[in-house]
Amino acid sequence: MTKIQLYSLATPNGQKVSVALEELGLEYDAHTIDIMKGDQFTPEFIKLNPNSKIPAILDPNGPDGKELAMMESGAILLYLAEKTGKLIPSDPRKKNETIQWLFFQMASIGPMFGQFGHFFKYAGDKCDHPYPVERYTNEAKRLLKVLDTRLEGQDFIVDGEYTIADIAIFPWVSCLSKFYEADKQLALVDFKNVNRWLSSCLERPAVKIGMNICGFN
């Protein structure tokens, strides 16, 4: 085995890594982990990710030349960026800005958007109380405002440079409309800087490929 092995599904967290692999031009084999069928709970996958979540990678050429398994999409993005010296600035200030916004996605955007989508789109027959939808709608809109403010007058999350911070965040923003169909609920049209940035990211050739790796059947 000489290529990176990707174990994933085309959800926002999975799309981050496949997009990064495409952007970096790294050779990899993609293996679909169908979470609806419980693939994430097989002993083989648990060896790669004890937490039974996608994505995971297996790099046959780790930092010490030995095989390395990686879990957690943010950690994988940082690993791939540092492995190649790409998609992360060399300037120390901008590098730390990139890591900061990567953590913003992992700690806030992903969990809050995910909870919003769960209650707004999928849990209607299990929870008819309005509180969860109201709570996560308000939080999702707040986070979109943070992002919109950050993107005022600049093309990318870190000014002047497309990085793993963009790759971490834009699949989740895309998901709000594509999967959750929440355009009206979140007034997505109001976040003009976010929409401009998202359109720019989605037009990248590597993104068009990476967003559809390990797609749903």
Phi and psi in degrees as GROMACS dihedral restraints (atoms count N, CA, C in turn):
[ dihedral_restraints ]
;  ai    aj    ak    al  type     phi  dphi    fc
    3     4     5     6     1  -118.0    20    10
    4     5     6     7     1   -18.3    20    10
    6     7     8     9     1   -95.0    20    10
    7     8     9    10     1   155.7    20    10
    9    10    11    12     1   -64.4    20    10
   10    11    12    13     1   138.1    20    10
   12    13    14    15     1  -103.8    20    10
   13    14    15    16     1   121.6    20    10
   15    16    17    18     1  -105.7    20    10
   16    17    18    19     1   129.4    20    10
   18    19    20    21     1  -118.8    20    10
   19    20    21    22     1   111.7    20    10
   21    22    23    24     1  -159.0    20    10
   22    23    24    25     1  -177.6    20    10
   24    25    26    27     1  -151.4    20    10
   25    26    27    28     1   150.5    20    10
   27    28    29    30     1   -79.2    20    10
   28    29    30    31     1    56.1    20    10
   30    31    32    33     1   -96.9    20    10
   31    32    33    34     1   170.4    20    10
   33    34    35    36     1   -53.6    20    10
   34    35    36    37     1   -43.4    20    10
   36    37    38    39     1   -66.2    20    10
   37    38    39    40     1   -37.9    20    10
   39    40    41    42     1   -69.7    20    10
   40    41    42    43     1   -39.5    20    10
   42    43    44    45     1   -62.6    20    10
   43    44    45    46     1   -33.0    20    10
   45    46    47    48     1   -52.4    20    10
   46    47    48    49     1   -49.2    20    10
   48    49    50    51     1   -75.0    20    10
   49    50    51    52     1   -41.6    20    10
   51    52    53    54     1   -65.7    20    10
   52    53    54    55     1   -36.5    20    10
   54    55    56    57     1   -63.2    20    10
   55    56    57    58     1   -45.4    20    10
   57    58    59    60     1   -61.4    20    10
   58    59    60    61     1   -42.8    20    10
   60    61    62    63     1   -61.2    20    10
   61    62    63    64     1   -40.6    20    10
   63    64    65    66     1   -67.8    20    10
   64    65    66    67     1   -44.0    20    10
   66    67    68    69     1   -62.5    20    10
   67    68    69    70     1   -36.6    20    10
   69    70    71    72     1   -82.3    20    10
   70    71    72    73     1   -12.0    20    10
   72    73    74    75     1    70.1    20    10
   73    74    75    76     1    24.5    20    10
   75    76    77    78     1   -82.1    20    10
   76    77    78    79     1   140.9    20    10
   78    79    80    81     1   -77.0    20    10
   79    80    81    82     1   136.9    20    10
   81    82    83    84     1  -155.4    20    10
   82    83    84    85     1   157.0    20    10
   84    85    86    87     1  -108.6    20    10
   85    86    87    88     1   134.5    20    10
   87    88    89    90     1  -104.2    20    10
   88    89    90    91     1   132.8    20    10
   90    91    92    93     1  -123.8    20    10
   91    92    93    94     1   121.7    20    10
   93    94    95    96     1   -77.5    20    10
   94    95    96    97     1   127.9    20    10
   96    97    98    99     1  -106.7    20    10
   97    98    99   100     1   104.6    20    10
   99   100   101   102     1   -82.9    20    10
  100   101   102   103     1   100.6    20    10
  102   103   104   105     1   -70.4    20    10
  103   104   105   106     1   -18.6    20    10
  105   106   107   108     1   -74.2    20    10
  106   107   108   109     1   -22.7    20    10
  108   109   110   111     1  -100.5    20    10
  109   110   111   112     1    -0.5    20    10
  111   112   113   114     1    83.6    20    10
  112   113   114   115     1    18.3    20    10
  114   115   116   117     1   -57.6    20    10
  115   116   117   118     1   -27.9    20    10
  117   118   119   120     1   -71.7    20    10
  118   119   120   121     1   -10.2    20    10
  120   121   122   123     1  -104.1    20    10
  121   122   123   124     1     6.5    20    10
  123   124   125   126     1   -72.4    20    10
  124   125   126   127     1   150.1    20    10
  126   127   128   129     1   -57.0    20    10
  127   128   129   130     1   -35.1    20    10
  129   130   131   132     1   -64.1    20    10
  130   131   132   133     1   -42.1    20    10
  132   133   134   135     1   -74.6    20    10
  133   134   135   136     1   -36.8    20    10
  135   136   137   138     1   -61.9    20    10
  136   137   138   139     1   -28.2    20    10
  138   139   140   141     1   -63.0    20    10
  139   140   141   142     1   -32.7    20    10
  141   142   143   144     1   -83.4    20    10
  142   143   144   145     1   -40.2    20    10
  144   145   146   147     1  -138.0    20    10
  145   146   147   148     1    99.1    20    10
  147   148   149   150     1   -59.1    20    10
  148   149   150   151     1   -19.1    20    10
  150   151   152   153     1   -88.0    20    10
  151   152   153   154     1    -2.3    20    10
  153   154   155   156     1    56.4    20    10
  154   155   156   157     1    44.4    20    10
  156   157   158   159     1  -126.1    20    10
  157   158   159   160     1   148.0    20    10
  159   160   161   162     1   -91.4    20    10
  160   161   162   163     1   153.5    20    10
  162   163   164   165     1   -93.2    20    10
  163   164   165   166     1   171.4    20    10
  165   166   167   168     1  -143.0    20    10
  166   167   168   169     1   155.4    20    10
  168   169   170   171     1  -131.0    20    10
  169   170   171   172     1   157.6    20    10
  171   172   173   174     1  -127.2    20    10
  172   173   174   175     1   113.4    20    10
  174   175   176   177     1  -101.1    20    10
  175   176   177   178     1   115.4    20    10
  177   178   179   180     1   -69.5    20    10
  178   179   180   181     1   -15.2    20    10
  180   181   182   183     1  -122.3    20    10
  181   182   183   184     1    73.3    20    10
  183   184   185   186     1   -71.7    20    10
  184   185   186   187     1  -177.0    20    10
  186   187   188   189     1   -57.5    20    10
  187   188   189   190     1   -31.1    20    10
  189   190   191   192     1  -100.1    20    10
  190   191   192   193     1    13.9    20    10
  192   193   194   195     1    82.8    20    10
  193   194   195   196     1    -0.6    20    10
  195   196   197   198     1  -105.8    20    10
  196   197   198   199     1   163.4    20    10
  198   199   200   201     1   -61.1    20    10
  199   200   201   202     1   137.3    20    10
  201   202   203   204     1  -135.7    20    10
  202   203   204   205     1   125.4    20    10
  204   205   206   207     1   -96.9    20    10
  205   206   207   208     1   138.5    20    10
  207   208   209   210     1  -130.6    20    10
  208   209   210   211     1   137.5    20    10
  210   211   212   213     1  -120.7    20    10
  211   212   213   214     1   174.6    20    10
  213   214   215   216     1    70.8    20    10
  214   215   216   217     1   113.0    20    10
  216   217   218   219     1   -58.9    20    10
  217   218   219   220     1   -38.7    20    10
  219   220   221   222     1   -65.1    20    10
  220   221   222   223     1   -42.1    20    10
  222   223   224   225     1   -64.8    20    10
  223   224   225   226     1   -38.0    20    10
  225   226   227   228     1   -65.2    20    10
  226   227   228   229     1   -42.9    20    10
  228   229   230   231     1   -59.3    20    10
  229   230   231   232     1   -45.3    20    10
  231   232   233   234     1   -65.3    20    10
  232   233   234   235     1   -40.3    20    10
  234   235   236   237     1   -61.1    20    10
  235   236   237   238     1   -48.2    20    10
  237   238   239   240     1   -65.4    20    10
  238   239   240   241     1   -38.7    20    10
  240   241   242   243     1   -64.7    20    10
  241   242   243   244     1   -43.9    20    10
  243   244   245   246     1   -72.8    20    10
  244   245   246   247     1   -30.5    20    10
  246   247   248   249     1   -64.0    20    10
  247   248   249   250     1   -38.0    20    10
  249   250   251   252     1  -101.4    20    10
  250   251   252   253     1   -18.4    20    10
  252   253   254   255     1    73.6    20    10
  253   254   255   256     1    21.8    20    10
  255   256   257   258     1  -125.4    20    10
  256   257   258   259     1   159.9    20    10
  258   259   260   261     1    65.6    20    10
  259   260   261   262     1    13.7    20    10
  261   262   263   264     1  -145.0    20    10
  262   263   264   265     1   130.1    20    10
  264   265   266   267     1   -64.6    20    10
  265   266   267   268     1   149.9    20    10
  267   268   269   270     1   -82.6    20    10
  268   269   270   271     1   -26.9    20    10
  270   271   272   273     1   -64.3    20    10
  271   272   273   274     1   125.6    20    10
  273   274   275   276     1   -57.7    20    10
  274   275   276   277     1   -39.4    20    10
  276   277   278   279     1   -65.0    20    10
  277   278   279   280     1   -47.2    20    10
  279   280   281   282     1   -69.6    20    10
  280   281   282   283     1   -32.2    20    10
  282   283   284   285     1   -61.7    20    10
  283   284   285   286     1   -45.0    20    10
  285   286   287   288     1   -70.1    20    10
  286   287   288   289     1   -32.0    20    10
  288   289   290   291     1   -62.2    20    10
  289   290   291   292     1   -42.5    20    10
  291   292   293   294     1   -60.6    20    10
  292   293   294   295     1   -47.8    20    10
  294   295   296   297     1   -63.6    20    10
  295   296   297   298     1   -38.9    20    10
  297   298   299   300     1   -58.6    20    10
  298   299   300   301     1   -45.4    20    10
  300   301   302   303     1   -77.1    20    10
  301   302   303   304     1   -25.9    20    10
  303   304   305   306     1   -62.7    20    10
  304   305   306   307     1   -44.5    20    10
  306   307   308   309     1   -67.8    20    10
  307   308   309   310     1   -33.2    20    10
  309   310   311   312     1   -57.4    20    10
  310   311   312   313     1   -42.3    20    10
  312   313   314   315     1   -66.2    20    10
  313   314   315   316     1   -47.2    20    10
  315   316   317   318     1   -65.3    20    10
  316   317   318   319     1   -37.9    20    10
  318   319   320   321     1   -89.4    20    10
  319   320   321   322     1   -27.2    20    10
  321   322   323   324     1  -123.4    20    10
  322   323   324   325     1   -62.2    20    10
  324   325   326   327     1   -56.9    20    10
  325   326   327   328     1   -52.8    20    10
  327   328   329   330     1   -62.6    20    10
  328   329   330   331     1   -56.5    20    10
  330   331   332   333     1   -60.7    20    10
  331   332   333   334     1   -43.0    20    10
  333   334   335   336     1   -73.4    20    10
  334   335   336   337     1   -43.0    20    10
  336   337   338   339     1   -64.7    20    10
  337   338   339   340     1   -37.8    20    10
  339   340   341   342     1   -63.7    20    10
  340   341   342   343     1   -43.4    20    10
  342   343   344   345     1   -66.7    20    10
  343   344   345   346     1   -39.6    20    10
  345   346   347   348     1   -57.3    20    10
  346   347   348   349     1   -50.9    20    10
  348   349   350   351     1   -60.7    20    10
  349   350   351   352     1   -39.5    20    10
  351   352   353   354     1   -60.2    20    10
  352   353   354   355     1   -51.8    20    10
  354   355   356   357     1   -76.6    20    10
  355   356   357   358     1   -35.3    20    10
  357   358   359   360     1   -75.3    20    10
  358   359   360   361     1   -41.9    20    10
  360   361   362   363     1  -100.2    20    10
  361   362   363   364     1   -39.0    20    10
  363   364   365   366     1  -114.0    20    10
  364   365   366   367     1   -19.1    20    10
  366   367   368   369     1  -104.6    20    10
  367   368   369   370     1    14.4    20    10
  369   370   371   372     1   -58.1    20    10
  370   371   372   373     1   -33.2    20    10
  372   373   374   375     1   -86.2    20    10
  373   374   375   376     1    -3.3    20    10
  375   376   377   378     1  -112.6    20    10
  376   377   378   379     1   -23.5    20    10
  378   379   380   381     1  -146.0    20    10
  379   380   381   382     1   109.1    20    10
  381   382   383   384     1  -102.4    20    10
  382   383   384   385     1     7.5    20    10
  384   385   386   387     1   -75.8    20    10
  385   386   387   388     1   135.6    20    10
  387   388   389   390     1   -72.7    20    10
  388   389   390   391     1   -16.0    20    10
  390   391   392   393     1   -58.9    20    10
  391   392   393   394     1   -49.0    20    10
  393   394   395   396     1   -59.5    20    10
  394   395   396   397     1   -42.6    20    10
  396   397   398   399     1   -65.0    20    10
  397   398   399   400     1   -42.0    20    10
  399   400   401   402     1   -63.1    20    10
  400   401   402   403     1   -45.7    20    10
  402   403   404   405     1   -60.3    20    10
  403   404   405   406     1   -50.5    20    10
  405   406   407   408     1   -79.0    20    10
  406   407   408   409     1   -24.6    20    10
  408   409   410   411     1   -63.4    20    10
  409   410   411   412     1   -48.2    20    10
  411   412   413   414     1   -62.9    20    10
  412   413   414   415     1   -40.3    20    10
  414   415   416   417     1   -71.5    20    10
  415   416   417   418     1   -39.0    20    10
  417   418   419   420     1   -63.0    20    10
  418   419   420   421     1   -41.9    20    10
  420   421   422   423     1   -66.2    20    10
  421   422   423   424     1   -36.8    20    10
  423   424   425   426     1   -63.6    20    10
  424   425   426   427     1   -44.2    20    10
  426   427   428   429     1   -67.3    20    10
  427   428   429   430     1   -37.3    20    10
  429   430   431   432     1   -62.5    20    10
  430   431   432   433     1   -36.2    20    10
  432   433   434   435     1   -66.6    20    10
  433   434   435   436     1   -41.2    20    10
  435   436   437   438     1   -58.0    20    10
  436   437   438   439     1   -45.7    20    10
  438   439   440   441     1   -66.5    20    10
  439   440   441   442     1   -41.2    20    10
  441   442   443   444     1   -63.2    20    10
  442   443   444   445     1   -40.9    20    10
  444   445   446   447     1   -65.3    20    10
  445   446   447   448     1   -41.7    20    10
  447   448   449   450     1   -60.7    20    10
  448   449   450   451     1   -36.6    20    10
  450   451   452   453     1   -86.7    20    10
  451   452   453   454     1     0.6    20    10
  453   454   455   456     1   -61.6    20    10
  454   455   456   457     1   119.1    20    10
  456   457   458   459     1    75.8    20    10
  457   458   459   460     1    10.8    20    10
  459   460   461   462     1  -142.4    20    10
  460   461   462   463     1   153.1    20    10
  462   463   464   465     1   -79.9    20    10
  463   464   465   466     1   -30.6    20    10
  465   466   467   468     1  -132.5    20    10
  466   467   468   469     1   170.7    20    10
  468   469   470   471     1   -58.6    20    10
  469   470   471   472     1   -45.0    20    10
  471   472   473   474     1  -101.2    20    10
  472   473   474   475     1   118.9    20    10
  474   475   476   477     1   -51.9    20    10
  475   476   477   478     1   124.5    20    10
  477   478   479   480     1    84.8    20    10
  478   479   480   481     1     3.0    20    10
  480   481   482   483     1  -150.8    20    10
  481   482   483   484     1   124.7    20    10
  483   484   485   486     1   -76.6    20    10
  484   485   486   487     1   124.7    20    10
  486   487   488   489     1  -136.6    20    10
  487   488   489   490     1  -179.4    20    10
  489   490   491   492     1   -63.3    20    10
  490   491   492   493     1   -18.6    20    10
  492   493   494   495     1   -65.9    20    10
  493   494   495   496     1   -44.2    20    10
  495   496   497   498     1   -62.8    20    10
  496   497   498   499     1   -44.5    20    10
  498   499   500   501     1   -64.8    20    10
  499   500   501   502     1   -33.5    20    10
  501   502   503   504     1   -68.8    20    10
  502   503   504   505     1   -36.6    20    10
  504   505   506   507     1   -92.3    20    10
  505   506   507   508     1   -42.1    20    10
  507   508   509   510     1   -65.5    20    10
  508   509   510   511     1   -31.5    20    10
  510   511   512   513     1   -61.8    20    10
  511   512   513   514     1   -34.0    20    10
  513   514   515   516     1   -70.0    20    10
  514   515   516   517     1   -37.6    20    10
  516   517   518   519     1   -68.0    20    10
  517   518   519   520     1   -41.9    20    10
  519   520   521   522     1   -60.0    20    10
  520   521   522   523     1   -37.5    20    10
  522   523   524   525     1   -60.7    20    10
  523   524   525   526     1   -32.2    20    10
  525   526   527   528     1   -57.1    20    10
  526   527   528   529     1   -38.2    20    10
  528   529   530   531     1   -92.8    20    10
  529   530   531   532     1   -46.8    20    10
  531   532   533   534     1   -68.0    20    10
  532   533   534   535     1   -45.5    20    10
  534   535   536   537     1  -100.1    20    10
  535   536   537   538     1   -41.3    20    10
  537   538   539   540     1   -89.3    20    10
  538   539   540   541     1   -15.5    20    10
  540   541   542   543     1    51.5    20    10
  541   542   543   544     1    49.0    20    10
  543   544   545   546     1  -108.5    20    10
  544   545   546   547     1    23.3    20    10
  546   547   548   549     1   -53.1    20    10
  547   548   549   550     1   -48.1    20    10
  549   550   551   552     1   -75.1    20    10
  550   551   552   553     1   -43.9    20    10
  552   553   554   555     1   -57.8    20    10
  553   554   555   556     1   -38.7    20    10
  555   556   557   558     1  -101.6    20    10
  556   557   558   559     1     1.7    20    10
  558   559   560   561     1    50.0    20    10
  559   560   561   562     1    51.7    20    10
  561   562   563   564     1   -60.5    20    10
  562   563   564   565     1   -28.8    20    10
  564   565   566   567     1   -61.8    20    10
  565   566   567   568     1   -22.8    20    10
  567   568   569   570     1   -74.2    20    10
  568   569   570   571     1   -17.6    20    10
  570   571   572   573     1   -95.8    20    10
  571   572   573   574     1    76.9    20    10
  573   574   575   576     1   -66.3    20    10
  574   575   576   577     1   -39.6    20    10
  576   577   578   579     1   -67.0    20    10
  577   578   579   580     1   -39.1    20    10
  579   580   581   582     1   -63.4    20    10
  580   581   582   583     1   -43.7    20    10
  582   583   584   585     1   -64.7    20    10
  583   584   585   586     1   -40.4    20    10
  585   586   587   588     1   -62.5    20    10
  586   587   588   589     1   -46.6    20    10
  588   589   590   591     1   -64.4    20    10
  589   590   591   592     1   -44.1    20    10
  591   592   593   594     1   -61.4    20    10
  592   593   594   595     1   -44.8    20    10
  594   595   596   597     1   -59.8    20    10
  595   596   597   598     1   -41.3    20    10
  597   598   599   600     1   -63.3    20    10
  598   599   600   601     1   -43.2    20    10
  600   601   602   603     1   -64.8    20    10
  601   602   603   604     1   -43.7    20    10
  603   604   605   606     1   -69.2    20    10
  604   605   606   607     1   -17.4    20    10
  606   607   608   609     1   -85.1    20    10
  607   608   609   610     1    -9.2    20    10
  609   610   611   612     1   -68.3    20    10
  610   611   612   613     1   134.5    20    10
  612   613   614   615     1   -55.6    20    10
  613   614   615   616     1   -42.5    20    10
  615   616   617   618     1   -65.9    20    10
  616   617   618   619     1   -32.8    20    10
  618   619   620   621     1   -68.3    20    10
  619   620   621   622     1   -41.6    20    10
  621   622   623   624     1   -59.1    20    10
  622   623   624   625     1   -34.7    20    10
  624   625   626   627     1   -78.3    20    10
  625   626   627   628     1   -50.7    20    10
  627   628   629   630     1   -63.1    20    10
  628   629   630   631     1   -30.3    20    10
  630   631   632   633     1   -68.9    20    10
  631   632   633   634     1   -17.6    20    10
  633   634   635   636     1  -112.0    20    10
  634   635   636   637     1     8.1    20    10
  636   637   638   639     1   -73.1    20    10
  637   638   639   640     1   138.8    20    10
  639   640   641   642     1    57.0    20    10
  640   641   642   643     1    46.7    20    10
  642   643   644   645     1   -70.5    20    10
  643   644   645   646     1   163.2    20    10
  645   646   647   648     1   -70.2    20    10
  646   647   648   649     1   139.9    20    10
